[in-house]
Each structure stands twice: as structure tokens, then as C-alpha cells.
Amino acid sequence: MQQKYISSKEKARRGALAEYAIFKSGEDKDYDQLTYLGAKICQAPVAKISIIGKNKVWYKSVFGTPQDEIFRKNSFCEHTIWAEEEIFIINSRDQPEFFEQAKELYSCEYHFYAGVPLLNENGHAIAVFCVFDTKIRNLDQDQKKSLIALANQCMNLFESRKHKTKLQHIQRKLKQKYKELEKFASLVSHDIKSPLANIISLTELLKEENKETLDEQSRQYLDFLVESSYSLRNYVDGILKFYRSDHILEKDFEDVHLPSLLKKISDLYSLEENVEITYPDKGHLKNINKAALTQVFMNLINNALKYNNKSLRKVAITYKETDSYYCFAITDNGNGIENDNIEKIFKLFTTLDAQDRYGNHGSGIGLATVKKHIEQMQGTIDVISEKGVGSTFKFKIKRL
């Protein structure tokens, strides 16, 4: 019965060890610093972090002796994980049989051993933090407490590694799901846009060929059909741009001369009448995702001009730096946003039923994309607005 119990416990212990993905995981200076401290504090020539596998003991870190794996049977670590003691201490004078059995496993003949089992949250010992000496001795209370403290820090590193591994696994799955979603959006976009183009062209043809026979109401119905088709096409295009926007965030980082960047964007609107865009004449941003920042400015400036029914449309861009962030503000004299709607405008697919100066409705995608870009650049965005007066979009991005 006892052997069956141990076998069951050992199976659970190995399962716990597998969750940490630590076995034969390579050298790491963080663990090497712990074994160095363990040896110095305990005044022992050898310190090890021993990972207990199925049949062998492998060392995550070793100080003071060659780093070779050994067979688990009769090792000091084997005794430690089943001793159920906070710290397992033995010497050859009191327990000579342990040292006699272990003599063939180690590179030299030890006469003192102290080991702290590294337990997971369920109490399974996955490893041992231990020190060795070639002479009979003991540890004082401070040394014992220090060895236990170092073992706890080692276990914290194991836990951190486990959580990091899980996070990386989740990120890989999410990335794969996102690629599948992007592919789906692309396929749906293509499949919808083709018939939409046919609807638009056939409707226009129907209007042209029957312009003498259609009454005013029929022509109005056809105009509504064309307008709705264009709106749906723009909506589909917006969805595709949103899911493709992550590719912009994968672009290389570079230094950016802010006035040059803003001049190229403002030049896009130079042919429009009654547009006034002002921006700083100084500013040099270092190590910035230029593509993402350009997309943010283009979307915000475009919105400021579209949702503006004034005779002279104004957009003013300001910029300042802090120790941690590049800060920007884009102020317009447009239609403004009601306070109750400010929290909604950055949510994907959320529209305010507002028409731009050309009579078109928004898709609820542009500002969601802006927010996504800014947050990926470790920043935030806020809005101050007054209905009928204008809006100021303030955003900041992390200085790297």
C-alpha cells in the first residue's frame, strides 16, 4: 500500500514539474546568482539547484563543481523530496549509509548535505536547493533561514517562468486565431464587395436606361440603393483595415522629424478649400513606429475636417515632451461631440448617427483603430469637446 501511495504521489509530482518546462532548460544567470549566494552564506564549497526528473537529477545551476547530471536513485535530493522537512540536513557521522550509497554518484566524497525542497502550490517537490561540504559540519540558524529564503526566491523564479510560458502559449494561440480572423475578414470582404459592385453598376445602368420612364419616387429608391451599397462597401473596407492594422505595428521603429511628417499629411488636404492646418515647427521623436503614428494623425485630422460644417475648417496640432512620453493635441473647430457620447466613440462599430459634411455616416472603425495603435505604443488618448464649438483629441505615446 505504501509503495502504491508513493507511486501516485510521484506521478503527480512529475506532472507538476512538467508545468514549469524547466527540465534541461539551459543556463540562467539569475539562478547562478542564487547558488553563488547559497555557497557563500553557508560557507560551503558547493551549491546546486537540482531538478528531479523521472530517473535522473539535472542541475539548473551549480556552484563549485562540474555541472553533470546524475542518477536519481540514492541521491541526496531523492531523500530530500520525500523527507517532508522544511530543510533536510545530514552528515556522514550520523547517517553513514546515505553517504555510502551516494558515493558513486558524485564527483567527490561529501560528508555534509543540506537541502530545501522547492514546493509548488500543491506541495509537490519539483526541485531542491542544496549545499554540500567535504567535511562534517552543520548550519547555524541564520544560515538555515538564508538557505530557505534563497530556495523561496528560486521557486519564485520557477513560478515566473511558468506564468511566462503559459502567457507565450496563449499569445501564440491568439495570434493564430487573429490570423484566421483576418483571413476570414479578407475573404468575406472580397465576397461582399464583388456583388456590391454589381449592385451599384446595375442600379446606375437601370437609372440611365430608364430615366425617361421612371417616376421621381422610383429614381429616389434607386439612389437610396446606390447610397446604401456604397455605405456597406465602406463598412467592409473599414473592417478589413482594422484587422490589418496590426501589421502596421510590426513595422520597424525609427527616428521621426515631426514637422516633416505633419507637412506630408497636411499637404494631402492642400487642394481642399477653406482648410487651415497648423503644426509645430520643431520636434524630433526617437525610436518611434512611424507608420502607426502617421495612421493616428491621418485618422484624427481627417475626422476633424469631415465632421466640420464651418466655412473655414481649422485644425491645430501641438506637441510637448515629458521624461516618459511624447504628448500631442489635435484641436479643431468642428461640430463637436456631446459629453454623453465621448466614451462611446472609441468602441469598435459604435456610431453616433452623425453625418459628415458630405452627408455620409461613419463606420465606427476609424477611432477604434486609432485607440488600438496608441495603446500598442504604450500610450493613452482622451477627448475634450463642446457641441457646436469643436474638439481636442489629446494623446501620448511612450518614449523608448
N, C-alpha and C positions, 0 to 999 in steps of 0.2 A: 504493500500500500504506500509506504514512504517513497519508494522509487517511482511509482506512478505519479505521485504528487509533485516530485521534483521535475519529472519529465514535462508535466503540464506547465509548471512554472517556468521552466527553461524555454518552452515553446513561446510563451507569452513574452519572455524577456527578449528573445531573438526578434519577435515581431516588433517590439518597441525599438530595438536597435535599428531595424530596417527603416523606420520612420525618419531617422536622423541622417541617413545617407552619409555616414561619417567613415564607414569602414574602408580603409585604403583610399582615403580622400586626398592624400598629398600633404606636404609640409605647410605649416602656417605659423608665422612669427608670433601671433597672439598667444598661441598655445606654448610656443618655445619660451616666451617670457614668463609664463606661469611655472613651467618646470625649473627654469633658472631660479626664480624666487623661492620655490619649494626647497631646492637643494641648499640654497644659501641660508634660509631661515632655519632649516632643520640641521644645518651643518653636516649634511650627508653628501657623499661623493656622487650619488646617482639619484635622479628623479625621473619619473615616467608618467605619461598618460596612456594607460593601457586599454585598448578596445577589445572586449571579449567576444570573439566570434564563435562559430559552431565548434570548431576543433582547435583553433589557434588564437593566440593573443597577438594583436598587431598594435604598434605604438604610434599614436598620433603625434607625440613629441617625446624626445628623450634628451636628458642632460647627463653628460659624464660617462657615456658608454656607447658602443656601436648600436645603431637602430635596426635590430634584426627581429623578425617575428619568431615566436616560439610556440611549441605545442601547449595547449591549454591545460591538459591533464597534469596534475601535481604542481602547477604553477602557484605562486603566492596569490595571484589575482583570483584564481579559481576558489581558493579558500575564502578570500575577502567577500566575494559577492554572495556567498551562502552563509557567512558568519552572522549576518543581521546585527552588526555592530556599527556605530557611527564612525569609529576608526578602529581598524584591526591592526594590532601591534603584536609581533612575535620576535623572539630571538633564539638562537641555536642552543643556548644553555637550558632554556625552559621547555622548548619543543624541538628537540633534535631531529625527530622523524620527519617533520616538514622540510627541513633544510637538506636532509639526506636525500629525500625523494626529488627535490628540486635541483639538486647539484648539477645534473646533466643538462638542464635547460638553459642555464645562464652562462655568460662568458667568464665569470669569475665566481669565487666561492663567497657567498654572502652569509653574514651572521646576524643581521638585523633587518627587519622589514616593517614598514608602517604604511597602510593603505586606507584610503577613504573611498567607499563605493559611490559612484555617481548615479543617483536615482532619478528616474523620470517622475512625473506627477502621479503615476500609478504605483510607484515603489519598485519598479524593475531596474536592476543594476545593469546599465549598459556599458560601463567603463569603470576604471579605478585610477585615482590619482595617488601615486605611491612614491616612497623614497626607500633607498637601500643603503646599507653600510656593510663594510667587510669586517667590522668589529662589533662585539656585543655592547649594546648601549640602550638608551631609552630617550624619550622626548619629554621635555618639561611642559607645563600647562600652556604656556604661551605658544610654544611650537606646535602643540596639538591643535590649539584654536586657529593658528595661522594656516596649518595644513588643511583643516576643514574649510576655512574661508577661501583658500585658493581652489579647492575642489568645487566649492559652490560657484565660484566665478567661471571655472571650466564648464560646469553644467549650464551656466547662463549662455556661454558661447555656443554650446551644443543646441540649446533651445533657439537661440537667434538664428543659427544655421538652418534648423528645421523649418522655422517660420519663413525664412527667406526662400528655401527650396520650394515650399508649398506655394508661396506667392509667385515664384517664377513659373511654376507649373500652371497656376491659374492664369497668369499673363499669357502664356503660350496658347492655352485653350481659348482665351478671349480674343487673342489676335487671330487665331484660326477662324473663330466664329465671325469676327468682324470682316475678315476677307470673304467668307461665304456670303455675308450680308451685303457687302459691297458688290460682289459678283451678281447676287440676286437683284440688287437695285439697278445695276447696269443692264441686265437682261430685261427687267421689267420696263425700264426707261426706253430701251430700244423697241420693245414690243408695243408700248403705248404710243410712242412718238410717230411710228410709221402710219398706223391708222388715223392718228390725229392729223397728220399732214394730208392724208387722203380726204378726210372730212373737210378740212379748210379749203383745199383746192377745188373739190367738187361743189362745195357750197358757193364759192366765188364764181365758179363756172355756171352754176344754176342761176345765180343772180344775173349774170351777164346775158345769158341766153334767153332769159325770161323777163328781162327788165320792162318790156312793153306790156306784159300780161299780168305781172304780179301787182297786187294792190299794196298800199303803204304798210299795212299790218304784216303782210307776208314778208315784205322786204325787211321789216324790223325783226321779225322772227329769225330770218337768216343772219342778220347782223349779230343778234344775240348768240346764235350758234357759233359763228366765227369767233366772237369775243370770248366765249366760254372755252372754245378749243385752244385759243392762244393762252388763256389763263392756266388751263390744265397742262399745256406743254411747258410753260414757265415753272409751274409747280414741280413737274417731273425733273426738269433741269436742276432746280434747286435741291431736290433730294439727292440727286447724283453728286452735285458739288459738295454737299455736306459730308457724304460718306467718303468722298475722295479727298477731303480737306486734310486728313491725317497725313497724306503723302507730302503735303507742304511742310508739316512739322518734322519730317525726316530730312529736310534739306540741310546742307552744311551751314555752320554758323560763320559769320564774317563781320568785319568792322563796317559800319554804315555812316556815311555823311548825311545827316538828317536833312539839311536844306536841299541837297541834290535829289534825295528820294522824294520829298514832298513836291519839288518842282515838276518832276516827271508825272506825278499823279495829277497835280493841278492843271498841267498842260492838256490833259485829256478833256478838260471842260472849257478850254480856251475858246472854242468855237460857239459855245452857247452864249446867248445874250443875257445881260444883266446878272452876271455871276462874279462875285468878288471873293477870292480865297487868299488869305494872308497866313504866313507861317514864319517860323524863326529863321534868322539868317546865320545862326550858329548851332552847333550840336554835333558831337561825334560819339556814336554808340559803338561799344566794343563787344565783339563776340555775340552777335545777335542773329536770330533766324530772320534774315531779310525778307524772304518770301512770305512768311507768316505775318510779319509786321506790315508789309505792303498790303496784304489782303485785308488786314484790320482797317488800315487807313482808307483804302478804297471803298470798303463797305460803308464805313461811317460817313465819309464825305458824300458818297452817292446818295445815301439816305437823307442827309442834311439838305441836299439840293432837290431831291424828288419830293419830299414832304415839306414843301415850302411854296406857298402861293403868293409871296410878296413880289412886288415889281422888281426889287433889287435883292437878290439872294446872296447872303453873306455867310461865309464860313471862316472862323478864326482859329488857328491852331497854336497852342502854346506848349512849352516844354521846360522841364527842370529836372535836376538830378538830386538824389539823396545818396547816402552811403550805400544803400541796398537796392535802390530802384531807379529806373528811368520813368518819369511821370509825364503824361500828356493830357491835354484837354482840347476837345473839339467843340466849339461853341457856334451855334447857328441862330438865325433869326426866323426860323421856320414855324411850322404850325403848332409845335409843342405837344406834350403828352400829359394827359390827366394823371394826377397823383395815384389814383386807384389802379392805373394800368402799368405803372412803371415796373412793378415786379414781374409782370407777365411778358414783357417784350423780348426777353432773352430765352424764353422757353420755346423749344422746337415745335413748329407747326402752329404756334399761337399767333393769331392776327387780331387786330383791333377794329376790323371792318372800316378802316380808314383808306380813302383813295389818295393816290399821289396826284401831283399837278396835271398828270396826263390821263387821269381817270382810272388808273389801274389799281388793283388790290395787291397787297403784299402776300408772300407765301409763308411768312413766319419762319424762314430758314436763315436769312442773312445775319441777323443779330445773334442767333444761336451759334452760328459758325464763328462770329467774332468772339463771343464769350469763350468758346472752346479753344480757339487759338491763344487767347490771352491767358487762360488758366494753364494751358500746356507750357506757356512761357513763364510760369510761376508768378502770375500777376492777378489783378482783380480789375473790375470795371464797375462804375457807378454812374447814375444819371441824375441830373438836376434839371427840371423842366417846368415851364409855365405855359399853359394852354394859350395859344394865340401869340405868344411872345417869342418862344424859342427854347432850345435845349442845350445843355452842356454834357457831353459824354467824357467822363474822366476815367483814365485807365493807367495802370502802371505795370511794368514788366521787370523781372528780376535782373539785376546786374550780375553777370557771371564772372 
